[in-house]
Amino acid sequence: MLRIKGYDVSISPGPVAAIKLCKNMSFYLIITDQRMPVIYGSELATVAKHLQPATKIILISGSSERMCDIDTMMAVDDYVQKPRDNGQILEVINEIFKKPFTAIG
């Protein structure tokens, strides 16, 4: 869906590979599911934000409660509740990039 909309997309087979990608490539946006093998999406978000502070992160979760710990709240720019549709994800992406970027440094 994102490629059809003109986005350049990288797909990772899991969170450990995603962290390796974050160490070797720059991303404007990371979309991750909360439930994954080895580590949760919230943990991936925290590591990714540490590696790439300007990267925007969307966390998709089937849980009815948002992640409440401080590290997750600082790392994640927005949440999408499951079940979700592609239109909802595109709306969140558009909304995230309407916000001004914050200089980190």
Secondary structure, 3 states (H helix, E strand, C coil): CCCCCCCCCCCCCCHHHHHHHHHHCCCCEEEEECCCCCCCHHHHHHHHHHHCCCCEEEEEECCCCCCCCHHHHHHCCEEEECCCCHHHHHHHHHHHHHCCCCCCC
